[in-house]
Amino acid sequence: MPAMAYAWERLGAAEKDALLAAIAGGSPAPPPRVVEISWQDRCNIDCFFCSTAEVRAGNFELPAARLEALFDEMRDLGVRGVRLMGGGEPLFRRDAAALVAALGHRNLRVTDVTTNGVLLTEPVVRALFATGCDEICVSLNTAEPASYAAMMQTTAKNFDRVVENVRRAAAIKRETGAACAIKLQFLVYRDNYRQLPEMHRLFRESGADAFWLNGLYPVRPMPTMTDAEVDEMLGLYAGVLAEDYFEGLERFSFWERSIADRIAETERRVFAAAPLSRRAKVRWRHLFDAAGRRARAAEPLHEFCLVGWYSTTIAANGDVVTCCILQDHKSAVLGNVLESSLTRIWNGPRYARFRGELAEIMARRGRVDAFENACQVVGLCAEKGACPNRSSYWGGDLDFRRRFHAAVEAMPRPAGAPFTSLPGRRPAGLPAHPSAALPVR
């Protein structure tokens, strides 16, 4: 079960009540609590697997003056957290440290920033820590300079630069006492899976707090792994786990094919053979007992997308879009902050239509067989487990999940074809059933 994150843990009971009331249709949507912002769409490296390369074709950048005014509005709305992500490298602008500081001056907390780490300089790190930043995730992706250069399509020197930047960030964290978690992400695929032991070693030497192992999602043509290679990878993973026992490793997710059961079996086998002192640790009980009980308790509960009521995404050209997953669709744009205020967009008719479609998916209990009349949602919005972001922030709140389940069960099922009873019309010229590729971050 995912842990609570992205400012969800800062919501009070009244705010959760307001969220449920708005979803049920009894009250207006509360203000957004999280804003994910891409303040420019350029990147300083060119990863071969990037799913947002086309998004960067516009070479957009939100002006600093507009951003400062937007930060004022976000403060007044009661935004609880800001995510610095998007289609480009968030630190790839000269005023990155100043913009982060501007957020901090308004008591807007950076919940997390995902960066390639090349420009994770000392001024940026100190500005992030000053905002109370929860998490810095550095996509290092591989464990040595040559494969880094091939994978990221950049100079091998950047590998050493990123590692040094992480070490310096960890030192500044110790110096300042910052609570920010510094995490490394490694992207595992056929050309680098044999580096798993080196990835673990590099993590230990970097001073980072945790690391992730994620398989590459196949959004680009890429070399796929044979069954024998998957077997070898899981053997190497077992060796890493036997040294780490989830002390630093947070998860291993593999997207090229479905091997979640085999990963779980590898983990059970390693822990079954672990020394008694290891098995007795609280972490072991938490990961495999308490979390397992919560997961089993939550399995029959409804799990639908709350993004239309909880968070918003602002692209580098000013577009306010449905979410980071669907942002490439023509129907995803709900307004533009260069033309209107965020408040007006959030409370406007396009957002109302988006929420209506999400609510109809809930009212139909996810059983939607046609999307030709939908404006914004697609099939993965209805399929449980299809979108990795759907409950990434609230999935661990079992009490809320139970209340949300009850609210969904109380919703009347709409009559007629899906999405035909909602106000607003589907824009002309849209494809009948757009597909959505999951982004690799």
C-alpha positions as CSV (number, residue, x, y, z in Angstrom):
1,M,0.0,0.0,0.0
2,P,1.5,3.4,-0.9
3,A,2.4,5.7,1.8
4,M,0.7,9.1,2.2
5,A,2.6,11.8,0.4
6,Y,2.3,15.0,-1.7
7,A,0.8,17.0,1.2
8,W,-2.0,14.5,1.9
9,E,-0.6,14.0,5.4
10,R,-1.1,17.7,6.1
11,L,-4.8,17.6,5.4
12,G,-7.1,18.0,8.4
13,A,-10.4,16.1,9.0
14,A,-12.5,19.0,7.8
15,E,-10.5,19.2,4.5
16,K,-11.1,15.5,3.8
17,D,-14.8,16.0,4.6
18,A,-14.9,18.8,2.1
19,L,-13.2,16.7,-0.5
20,L,-15.7,13.8,0.0
21,A,-18.7,16.2,-0.1
22,A,-17.5,17.8,-3.4
23,I,-17.0,14.3,-4.9
24,A,-20.5,13.3,-3.9
25,G,-21.8,16.5,-5.6
26,G,-23.1,18.2,-2.6
27,S,-20.7,21.2,-2.5
28,P,-18.2,23.1,-4.7
29,A,-14.7,21.7,-5.1
30,P,-12.3,22.9,-2.4
31,P,-9.2,24.8,-3.6
32,P,-6.3,22.7,-4.9
33,R,-4.0,21.5,-2.2
34,V,-1.1,20.5,-4.5
35,V,0.2,22.2,-7.6
36,E,2.5,20.4,-9.9
37,I,4.3,22.9,-12.0
38,S,6.7,22.7,-15.0
39,W,8.1,26.2,-15.2
40,Q,10.0,25.5,-18.4
41,D,10.1,22.5,-20.7
42,R,13.8,22.4,-21.7
43,C,16.2,19.7,-20.6
44,N,20.0,19.7,-20.4
45,I,20.3,16.0,-21.3
46,D,18.5,13.8,-23.8
47,C,17.6,10.5,-22.3
48,F,16.8,8.0,-25.0
49,F,13.7,6.7,-23.1
50,C,12.2,10.1,-22.3
51,S,8.4,10.1,-22.8
52,T,8.1,13.9,-22.8
53,A,10.6,14.8,-25.6
54,E,7.8,16.0,-27.9
55,V,6.3,18.1,-25.1
56,R,9.6,20.1,-25.0
57,A,9.4,20.9,-28.7
58,G,7.8,24.3,-27.9
59,N,10.7,25.5,-25.8
60,F,8.4,27.3,-23.4
61,E,9.3,29.1,-20.1
62,L,6.9,30.7,-17.7
63,P,8.1,34.3,-16.9
64,A,9.4,34.9,-13.4
65,A,7.0,37.8,-12.9
66,R,4.0,35.6,-13.7
67,L,5.3,32.9,-11.5
68,E,5.6,35.2,-8.5
69,A,2.0,36.4,-9.0
70,L,1.0,32.8,-9.3
71,F,2.8,31.9,-6.1
72,D,0.8,34.7,-4.4
73,E,-2.4,33.2,-5.6
74,M,-1.4,29.7,-4.6
75,R,-0.6,31.0,-1.1
76,D,-4.0,32.7,-0.9
77,L,-5.8,29.5,-2.1
78,G,-4.2,27.5,0.7
79,V,-2.0,25.3,-1.5
80,R,-0.2,22.9,0.8
81,G,2.5,21.6,-1.5
82,V,4.3,22.3,-4.8
83,R,5.7,19.6,-7.0
84,L,8.6,20.7,-9.3
85,M,8.4,18.2,-12.2
86,G,7.0,18.3,-15.7
87,G,8.3,17.8,-19.2
88,G,11.7,19.3,-18.8
89,E,14.5,19.5,-16.1
90,P,13.0,21.7,-13.3
91,L,16.5,23.1,-12.4
92,F,17.4,24.1,-15.9
93,R,16.9,27.8,-15.6
94,R,19.2,30.4,-14.2
95,D,16.7,31.6,-11.6
96,A,15.8,28.2,-10.3
97,A,17.2,28.9,-6.8
98,A,15.5,32.3,-6.7
99,L,12.2,30.8,-7.7
100,V,12.5,28.1,-5.0
101,A,13.3,30.8,-2.5
102,A,10.2,32.8,-3.7
103,L,8.0,29.7,-2.9
104,G,9.6,29.5,0.6
105,H,9.0,33.2,1.3
106,R,5.3,32.5,0.8
107,N,5.4,29.5,3.1
108,L,4.7,27.3,0.0
109,R,6.4,24.0,0.7
110,V,8.1,22.0,-2.1
111,T,6.8,18.5,-1.6
112,D,9.2,16.9,-4.0
113,V,11.4,17.7,-7.0
114,T,12.5,15.1,-9.6
115,T,15.8,16.1,-11.2
116,N,18.6,14.6,-13.2
117,G,20.9,16.2,-10.6
118,V,23.3,17.9,-13.0
119,L,22.3,21.3,-11.8
120,L,21.6,20.4,-8.1
121,T,23.9,23.1,-7.0
122,E,24.5,24.3,-3.4
123,P,22.3,27.4,-3.8
124,V,19.4,25.2,-5.1
125,V,19.8,22.7,-2.4
126,R,19.9,25.3,0.4
127,A,16.8,27.0,-1.1
128,L,14.9,23.7,-1.3
129,F,15.8,22.8,2.3
130,A,14.7,26.3,3.4
131,T,11.2,25.7,2.0
132,G,10.9,22.5,4.1
133,C,11.2,20.3,0.9
134,D,10.1,16.8,1.7
135,E,11.9,14.9,-1.1
136,I,14.6,15.3,-3.7
137,C,14.6,12.5,-6.2
138,V,17.7,12.3,-8.4
139,S,17.4,10.2,-11.5
140,L,20.9,8.8,-11.7
141,N,19.5,5.7,-13.5
142,T,22.8,3.7,-13.9
143,A,25.9,3.0,-12.0
144,E,28.9,4.1,-14.1
145,P,29.9,6.9,-16.5
146,A,29.9,5.0,-19.8
147,S,26.4,3.5,-19.5
148,Y,25.2,6.8,-18.1
149,A,26.5,8.6,-21.2
150,A,24.7,6.1,-23.5
151,M,21.5,6.0,-21.6
152,M,21.2,9.7,-21.0
153,Q,22.9,10.7,-24.3
154,T,25.2,13.2,-22.6
155,T,28.8,13.5,-21.6
156,A,30.1,10.8,-19.2
157,K,31.4,13.7,-17.0
158,N,27.9,14.5,-16.0
159,F,27.7,11.2,-14.1
160,D,30.5,12.2,-11.8
161,R,29.0,15.7,-11.5
162,V,25.6,14.2,-10.4
163,V,27.2,11.9,-7.8
164,E,29.2,14.8,-6.4
165,N,26.1,16.9,-6.2
166,V,24.2,14.2,-4.3
167,R,27.1,13.9,-1.8
168,R,27.2,17.6,-1.3
169,A,23.4,17.7,-0.8
170,A,23.7,15.0,1.8
171,A,26.5,16.9,3.6
172,I,24.3,20.1,3.6
173,K,21.5,18.1,5.0
174,R,23.7,16.9,7.9
175,E,24.9,20.5,8.4
176,T,21.5,22.1,8.5
177,G,19.4,19.3,10.0
178,A,17.0,19.4,7.1
179,A,14.3,16.7,7.2
180,C,14.3,16.3,3.4
181,A,14.7,12.8,2.1
182,I,17.4,12.5,-0.7
183,K,16.6,9.6,-2.9
184,L,18.3,8.0,-5.9
185,Q,16.4,6.4,-8.8
186,F,17.9,3.7,-10.9
187,L,16.1,2.7,-14.1
188,V,16.7,-0.9,-14.9
189,Y,16.6,-2.5,-18.4
190,R,18.5,-5.0,-20.5
191,D,21.7,-2.9,-20.9
192,N,22.3,-2.2,-17.2
193,Y,20.6,-4.8,-15.0
194,R,23.9,-6.4,-14.3
195,Q,24.9,-3.2,-12.5
196,L,22.4,-3.9,-9.6
197,P,25.1,-4.6,-7.1
198,E,27.0,-1.5,-8.2
199,M,23.8,0.6,-7.9
200,H,23.5,-0.5,-4.3
201,R,27.1,0.2,-3.6
202,L,26.9,3.7,-5.2
203,F,23.8,4.5,-3.1
204,R,25.6,3.5,0.1
205,E,28.6,5.7,-0.7
206,S,26.5,8.7,-1.9
207,G,25.0,9.7,1.5
208,A,21.5,9.5,0.1
209,D,18.7,8.3,2.3
210,A,16.9,5.8,0.0
211,F,16.9,4.5,-3.5
212,W,14.4,3.1,-6.0
213,L,14.8,0.4,-8.6
214,N,12.4,1.0,-11.4
215,G,12.2,-0.9,-14.7
216,L,12.0,1.3,-17.8
217,Y,8.4,1.6,-19.1
218,P,8.5,0.8,-22.8
219,V,7.4,4.1,-24.3
220,R,10.2,4.1,-26.7
221,P,11.8,1.3,-28.8
222,M,14.2,-0.4,-26.5
223,P,16.0,-3.7,-26.1
224,T,13.8,-6.1,-24.1
225,M,14.9,-8.8,-21.7
226,T,14.8,-12.5,-22.3
227,D,13.5,-14.9,-19.7
228,A,17.0,-15.9,-18.8
229,E,18.0,-12.3,-18.3
230,V,15.0,-11.7,-16.1
231,D,16.1,-14.7,-14.0
232,E,19.6,-13.4,-13.8
233,M,18.2,-9.9,-12.8
234,L,16.1,-11.4,-10.0
235,G,19.1,-13.3,-8.7
236,L,21.1,-10.1,-8.6
237,Y,18.2,-8.4,-6.9
238,A,18.2,-11.1,-4.2
239,G,21.8,-10.4,-3.6
240,V,21.2,-6.7,-3.2
241,L,18.2,-7.4,-0.9
242,A,20.3,-9.8,1.3
243,E,22.6,-6.9,2.0
244,D,20.0,-4.1,2.3
245,Y,16.9,-5.7,3.8
246,F,14.9,-2.6,2.8
247,E,17.1,-0.4,5.0
248,G,17.7,1.9,2.0
249,L,15.7,0.3,-0.8
250,E,12.2,1.5,-1.0
251,R,10.9,-0.6,-3.9
252,F,11.6,-2.5,-7.1
253,S,9.1,-2.0,-9.8
254,F,9.4,-3.5,-13.2
255,W,7.2,-2.3,-16.1
256,E,8.6,-4.1,-19.2
257,R,6.5,-7.2,-18.3
258,S,4.5,-8.4,-15.4
259,I,6.9,-10.0,-12.8
260,A,5.5,-8.4,-9.6
261,D,4.7,-11.9,-8.2
262,R,8.3,-13.1,-8.9
263,I,9.7,-10.0,-7.3
264,A,7.5,-10.6,-4.2
265,E,8.6,-14.2,-4.1
266,T,12.2,-13.2,-4.3
267,E,11.7,-10.8,-1.3
268,R,9.9,-13.5,0.7
269,R,12.7,-16.0,0.0
270,V,15.5,-13.6,1.0
271,F,13.7,-12.6,4.3
272,A,13.0,-16.2,5.1
273,A,16.7,-16.9,5.0
274,A,17.6,-13.7,6.9
275,P,19.3,-13.8,10.4
276,L,16.8,-13.7,13.2
277,S,18.0,-10.3,14.3
278,R,17.0,-9.0,10.9
279,R,13.6,-10.7,10.9
280,A,12.8,-9.3,14.3
281,K,13.2,-5.7,13.3
282,V,10.2,-3.4,13.4
283,R,10.8,-2.6,9.7
284,W,10.3,-6.2,8.8
285,R,7.0,-6.3,10.7
286,H,5.9,-3.0,9.2
287,L,6.7,-3.9,5.6
288,F,5.3,-7.4,5.6
289,D,2.7,-7.5,8.3
290,A,1.1,-4.1,8.9
291,A,1.3,-3.1,5.3
292,G,0.1,-6.4,4.2
293,R,-2.9,-6.2,6.5
294,R,-3.7,-2.7,5.2
295,A,-3.4,-3.9,1.6
296,R,-5.7,-6.8,2.2
297,A,-8.2,-4.6,4.0
298,A,-8.2,-2.0,1.2
299,E,-8.3,-4.5,-1.7
300,P,-12.1,-4.6,-2.0
301,L,-12.4,-0.8,-1.6
302,H,-13.0,1.5,-4.5
303,E,-10.0,3.3,-5.8
304,F,-10.7,6.1,-8.3
305,C,-8.9,9.2,-9.3
306,L,-9.3,12.3,-7.1
307,V,-7.0,14.6,-9.1
308,G,-9.8,16.9,-10.2
309,W,-10.6,17.8,-6.6
310,Y,-7.1,17.7,-5.1
311,S,-4.3,18.8,-7.4
312,T,-3.6,20.6,-10.6
313,T,-0.8,20.6,-13.2
314,I,0.6,23.7,-14.9
315,A,2.6,23.2,-18.0
316,A,5.5,25.4,-19.2
317,N,3.3,27.2,-21.7
318,G,0.9,28.2,-19.0
319,D,-1.7,25.5,-19.8
320,V,-3.5,24.1,-16.8
321,V,-4.0,20.4,-17.7
322,T,-6.0,17.5,-16.3
323,C,-3.0,15.6,-15.0
324,C,0.6,14.6,-15.9
325,I,-0.6,11.4,-17.5
326,L,-3.1,12.9,-19.9
327,Q,-1.4,16.2,-20.5
328,D,-0.5,15.4,-24.2
329,H,-4.2,15.0,-25.2
330,K,-5.8,17.9,-27.0
331,S,-8.7,17.7,-24.5
332,A,-6.5,18.0,-21.5
333,V,-6.2,21.8,-21.4
334,L,-8.6,23.3,-18.9
335,G,-7.3,26.9,-19.1
336,N,-4.1,28.9,-19.2
337,V,-2.5,31.0,-16.4
338,L,-1.1,33.5,-18.9
339,E,-4.7,34.3,-19.8
340,S,-6.6,33.8,-16.6
341,S,-6.2,33.3,-12.8
342,L,-5.7,29.8,-11.5
343,T,-8.8,30.3,-9.3
344,R,-11.0,31.1,-12.2
345,I,-9.7,28.1,-14.2
346,W,-10.1,25.8,-11.2
347,N,-13.7,26.9,-10.7
348,G,-14.5,27.1,-14.4
349,P,-16.7,25.0,-16.7
350,R,-13.9,22.8,-18.2
351,Y,-12.8,21.7,-14.7
352,A,-16.4,21.1,-13.8
353,R,-16.8,18.8,-16.9
354,F,-13.5,17.0,-15.9
355,R,-14.8,16.4,-12.4
356,G,-18.2,15.3,-13.8
357,E,-16.5,12.6,-15.9
358,L,-14.4,11.4,-13.0
359,A,-17.5,11.3,-10.8
360,E,-19.4,9.4,-13.5
361,I,-16.6,6.7,-13.6
362,M,-17.1,6.4,-9.8
363,A,-20.9,6.3,-10.0
364,R,-20.6,3.5,-12.6
365,R,-18.1,1.7,-10.3
366,G,-15.5,1.8,-13.0
367,R,-17.6,-0.3,-15.4
368,V,-17.4,2.1,-18.4
369,D,-17.4,0.4,-21.8
370,A,-17.2,3.4,-24.1
371,F,-15.4,6.8,-24.0
372,E,-16.5,8.3,-27.3
373,N,-18.6,10.9,-25.4
374,A,-15.9,11.8,-22.9
375,C,-14.0,15.1,-23.1
376,Q,-11.0,14.4,-20.9
377,V,-11.0,10.9,-19.4
378,V,-9.8,7.7,-21.1
379,G,-9.9,4.0,-20.3
380,L,-7.0,3.9,-17.8
381,C,-9.0,6.5,-15.7
382,A,-11.6,3.7,-15.0
383,E,-9.4,0.7,-14.7
384,K,-8.2,-0.1,-11.2
385,G,-4.4,-0.3,-11.0
386,A,-3.9,1.0,-14.5
387,C,-2.6,4.5,-13.5
388,P,0.4,4.6,-11.1
389,N,-0.6,8.0,-9.8
390,R,-4.2,7.4,-9.0
391,S,-3.8,6.7,-5.3
392,S,-0.1,7.4,-4.9
393,Y,-0.7,10.0,-2.2
394,W,-3.9,8.8,-0.4
395,G,-3.7,5.1,-0.8
396,G,-2.2,4.5,2.6
397,D,-5.0,6.4,4.4
398,L,-7.2,3.4,5.2
399,D,-9.8,5.4,7.1
400,F,-10.3,7.8,4.2
401,R,-10.5,4.9,1.7
402,R,-13.3,3.4,3.7
403,R,-15.2,6.6,3.8
404,F,-14.5,7.2,0.1
405,H,-15.8,3.7,-0.7
406,A,-19.0,4.4,1.2
407,A,-19.4,7.7,-0.7
408,V,-19.0,6.0,-4.0
409,E,-21.5,3.3,-3.1
410,A,-24.0,6.0,-2.3
411,M,-23.7,7.5,-5.8
412,P,-26.7,6.7,-8.1
413,R,-25.7,5.0,-11.3
414,P,-26.3,7.3,-14.4
415,A,-28.7,6.2,-17.0
416,G,-28.0,6.1,-20.7
417,A,-24.7,6.0,-22.5
418,P,-21.6,7.1,-20.5
419,F,-20.9,10.8,-20.2
420,T,-24.0,11.9,-22.3
421,S,-25.9,13.4,-19.4
422,L,-23.1,15.8,-18.3
423,P,-23.1,19.5,-19.1
424,G,-20.7,20.7,-21.8
425,R,-20.0,19.2,-25.2
426,R,-17.1,17.2,-26.4
427,P,-14.7,19.3,-28.5
428,A,-14.9,18.7,-32.2
429,G,-12.0,16.9,-33.9
430,L,-10.9,14.8,-31.0
431,P,-10.1,11.1,-31.6
432,A,-12.8,8.8,-30.4
433,H,-10.7,6.9,-27.9
434,P,-7.3,8.5,-27.2
435,S,-4.7,6.3,-25.6
436,A,-2.4,7.4,-22.8
437,A,1.2,6.4,-22.4
438,L,2.6,6.4,-18.9
439,P,5.4,8.8,-18.5
440,V,8.9,7.8,-17.3
441,R,10.2,10.2,-14.7
